[in-house]
């Protein structure tokens, strides 16, 4: 994967790019590094939400299958 040291990375999301664009005019030194460090931090609440949504989807799918077979 191609990476630059001073600008956005190819694997960034649109939120990462928006953060970068907000840091540049603010005069933050090395904004790409700031965004990359923020991406690397753990996000336990995101994992918990993702797990809950996965369980909900699984439950809905199981209920739909049960309903079809009845």
Secondary structure, DSSP 8 states (H G I E B T S, - for coil): ----SSS--TT--HHHHHHHHHHHHTT-TTHHHHHHHHHHS--HHHHHHHHHHHHHHHHHHHHHHHHHH-
